[in-house]
């Protein structure tokens, strides 16, 4: 069953409309996005999966949105002066964190205000997981386990899905770890990522603060839309208007 779905996903990779770019760069921030094809995959935690189809191609951010990219749209002001991000200003290529779902919507509204052929938004949960899995059916795109050499996770936390290791203890510049088969980086670890789902916003991907178990492709974590955390960030997707 899994093999049949995997073959279906792989077959879609060769189907691309003429004139569609394989990658694009958002002009204001310099965010790089990679084209992903339409396709079908098995979504959800292992043992509780269901078939999900994405009927249209879309472009996914190669990395999480960085501090520098956030500031290009929102300015250098601290969104939460009463509880500032401990990493703001430390490195422009760190993923921007301590950002709520509500604040992400403000970022996207400002980014899209200029118009142009593309509209930017948060990925749906299905888009995010499809992109993370990149044609794989294992808990991680790396296989059955995820190590601290493959993603910025807290390998000091015991996990059945990751061997013991060290923890960096903070975000790392985006793109510091190997990409998945579709060229996307930090889909596992570094920063939790906001996604949109029919039952509300969720977090996906785990972070530098959490162990491997939280970084599984099918794992989702609930969080209030108006709340933030020091390991919560996001990436964007783009589609034609």
C-alpha positions in Angstrom: 0.0 0.0 0.0 2.7 2.5 0.9 4.7 1.6 -2.2 1.8 2.3 -4.4 1.3 5.8 -2.9 5.1 6.4 -3.1 5.1 5.5 -6.8 2.1 7.9 -7.4 4.0 10.7 -5.8 7.1 10.1 -7.8 5.2 10.0 -11.0 3.9 13.5 -10.4 7.4 14.9 -10.2 7.7 14.7 -13.9 4.5 16.6 -14.6 5.0 20.3 -14.7 3.1 23.0 -16.6 5.2 24.8 -19.3 6.6 28.1 -18.1 6.3 27.3 -14.4 9.6 28.0 -12.6 11.3 25.3 -10.5 12.1 28.0 -7.9 11.3 31.6 -7.2 12.7 34.4 -5.0 10.4 36.8 -3.2 11.9 40.2 -4.1 11.5 42.1 -0.8 12.9 39.5 1.5 14.9 37.3 -0.7 13.0 34.2 0.5 13.7 31.3 -1.8 10.9 28.9 -2.6 11.0 25.5 -4.3 8.2 24.2 -6.6 6.5 21.0 -5.4 4.2 19.1 -7.7 0.6 18.0 -7.1 0.4 14.5 -5.6 -1.0 11.9 -3.2 0.6 10.7 0.0 -0.2 9.0 3.3 -0.7 11.7 6.0 -0.6 11.5 9.7 1.1 9.6 12.5 2.2 6.0 11.6 -0.6 3.6 12.3 -3.3 6.3 11.9 -2.6 7.5 8.4 -5.1 8.5 5.7 -4.7 9.2 2.0 -4.4 12.9 1.2 -4.3 14.4 -2.3 -2.9 17.9 -3.2 -4.5 18.7 -6.6 -2.3 21.8 -7.4 1.4 22.4 -7.3 2.8 25.0 -4.9 6.0 26.6 -3.9 7.4 26.0 -0.4 10.0 28.1 1.3 13.4 26.3 1.2 14.0 27.3 4.8 12.2 28.9 7.7 11.7 32.6 7.5 14.8 34.3 9.0 15.1 37.3 11.4 16.4 39.4 8.5 13.5 38.5 6.3 11.0 39.2 9.0 12.6 42.6 9.6 12.5 43.4 5.9 8.7 43.4 6.2 8.0 44.2 9.8 10.9 46.4 10.8 13.3 45.9 13.7 10.8 46.5 16.5 10.3 43.8 19.2 6.8 42.4 18.9 6.8 41.5 22.6 8.8 44.0 24.6 7.4 42.6 27.8 8.9 39.2 27.0 11.4 39.6 24.1 12.8 36.8 22.1 16.1 35.6 23.6 17.6 35.3 20.1 16.5 38.5 18.5 19.5 40.2 16.9 21.9 37.4 17.6 22.2 36.2 14.0 20.2 37.5 11.0 20.0 34.0 9.5 18.5 32.4 12.6 14.8 31.5 12.1 12.6 34.2 13.5 10.9 32.9 16.6 8.7 34.1 19.4 6.1 34.8 16.7 2.4 34.0 17.1 0.0 32.8 14.4 -1.8 36.1 14.6 1.5 38.0 13.9 2.4 35.7 11.0 -0.9 36.8 9.4 0.1 40.4 9.8 3.5 39.6 8.1 1.7 37.9 5.2 -0.8 40.7 4.8 2.0 43.3 4.5 4.0 41.0 2.2 1.0 40.5 -0.1 0.0 44.2 -0.1 2.4 45.0 -2.9 0.5 42.7 -5.3 2.4 40.9 -8.0 1.8 37.5 -9.5 2.3 35.5 -6.3 0.4 35.3 -3.1 2.2 34.1 0.1 0.6 32.4 3.1 1.2 29.7 5.6 1.2 26.1 4.3 -1.8 24.0 5.1 -0.9 21.1 7.4 -1.3 18.7 4.4 1.1 20.8 2.3 3.6 21.0 5.1 3.6 17.3 5.7 3.7 16.4 2.0 6.7 18.7 1.6 8.4 17.3 4.7 8.0 13.7 3.7 9.2 14.4 0.2 8.0 11.0 -1.1 9.0 9.0 2.0 6.8 7.0 4.2 9.0 6.6 7.3 8.6 8.8 10.5 11.3 11.1 9.2 12.5 11.8 5.6 15.9 10.5 7.0 14.3 7.1 7.7 13.2 5.5 11.0 15.4 7.7 13.2 16.6 11.2 13.3 20.0 12.2 14.7 21.5 15.4 15.9 23.8 15.4 12.9 20.7 15.5 10.6 18.7 18.2 12.3 18.9 20.7 15.1 17.0 18.7 17.8 17.6 18.2 21.5 19.2 14.7 21.3 19.8 14.8 25.1 16.1 14.0 25.5 15.5 10.2 25.5 13.6 9.1 22.4 12.7 5.8 20.7 13.1 7.6 17.3 16.6 9.1 17.8 19.9 8.0 19.4 21.3 9.9 22.3 23.5 12.9 21.4 24.2 16.5 22.2 21.9 19.5 22.1 23.0 22.8 20.4 20.8 24.6 22.8 19.6 27.4 20.5 18.5 27.9 16.8 21.1 27.6 14.1 21.3 29.6 10.9 18.7 28.2 8.4 20.0 25.7 6.0 22.8 24.5 8.3 21.6 20.8 8.0 21.3 18.6 4.9 18.1 19.1 2.8 15.4 16.6 2.3 15.0 14.8 -1.1 13.0 17.8 -2.5 15.6 20.4 -1.5 13.9 21.8 1.7 15.9 22.4 4.8 15.1 22.3 8.5 11.8 20.6 8.1 12.8 18.6 11.1 14.0 20.6 14.1 15.4 24.1 14.4 12.0 25.8 15.0 8.5 24.7 15.3 6.5 25.9 12.2 3.0 27.3 12.2 0.6 25.6 9.7 -3.1 26.1 8.9 -5.6 23.3 9.2 -9.4 23.0 9.2 -9.4 22.6 13.0 -7.2 25.6 13.6 -3.5 26.4 13.6 -1.0 23.7 14.6 2.7 23.4 15.0 4.8 21.0 13.0 8.4 19.9 12.8 9.8 20.1 16.3 12.6 22.4 17.3 16.1 22.7 18.8 14.5 22.6 22.3 12.6 19.3 21.8 13.7 15.7 21.1 13.4 13.6 17.9 9.9 12.3 18.7 8.4 15.8 18.3 10.0 16.2 14.9 8.2 13.3 13.2 6.7 14.2 9.9 3.2 13.2 11.0 3.4 14.8 14.5 1.3 17.9 15.3 1.2 20.1 18.4 -1.6 22.3 19.5 -0.9 26.0 20.4 -3.0 29.1 20.9 -3.1 31.3 17.8 -2.3 34.5 19.9 0.5 32.9 21.9 4.2 32.5 21.0 7.2 30.6 22.2 11.0 30.9 22.0 11.2 28.0 19.5 8.2 28.8 17.3 8.7 30.2 13.8 7.3 29.5 10.3 7.9 29.2 6.6 5.7 30.3 3.7 4.2 28.8 0.6 3.4 30.7 -2.7 0.8 30.2 -5.4 -0.2 32.2 -8.4 -3.0 34.8 -7.7 
